[in-house]
């Protein structure tokens, strides 16, 4: 397996109403990550990119399933499967990107 660069691990932050509430209430931030990235790589990438050395306490990952559509008898893929990571930070630590 090829080593992923930190900017290949994290694809984009997910900023929705639900993730904004998670960030405020529980200090959790959500990112779309590479399907081959593991929790250790996600933790290292978040700490490196956002300058949070040692502030990440937990990382949860999940694969979001592909969305399928139908037109008559034909099935097709509306969206591919992707991986999501929820990163928990220490109390009092925030990421400015999410403070909107």
Secondary structure as GFF3:
##gff-version 3
##sequence-region A 1 100
A	DSSP	alpha_helix	6	9	.	.	.	ID=ss1
A	DSSP	beta_strand	10	13	.	.	.	ID=ss2
A	DSSP	alpha_helix	17	26	.	.	.	ID=ss3
A	DSSP	beta_strand	28	33	.	.	.	ID=ss4
A	DSSP	alpha_helix	39	49	.	.	.	ID=ss5
A	DSSP	beta_strand	56	64	.	.	.	ID=ss6
A	DSSP	beta_strand	67	71	.	.	.	ID=ss7
A	DSSP	beta_strand	74	79	.	.	.	ID=ss8
A	DSSP	beta_strand	82	89	.	.	.	ID=ss9
A	DSSP	three_ten_helix	96	98	.	.	.	ID=ss10
###
